[in-house]
């Protein structure tokens, strides 16, 4: 399920699989569905992302 979050005073919808953020719930849901189905990211979907998580923080 897509997560709604406030980041830098903007409301974004986050894909719970990869963490990318979108301005609309529909695109975030498409991203999450794609990620779960294929275990990869779609370039067509991710080019619409407005937020990318700090991946180095996830590695620790």
Buried (B, 14 or more C-beta within 10 A) or exposed (E): EBEEEEEEEEEBBBBEBBBBBBBEEEBBBBBBBBBEEEEEBBEEBBEBBEBEBEEEEEEE
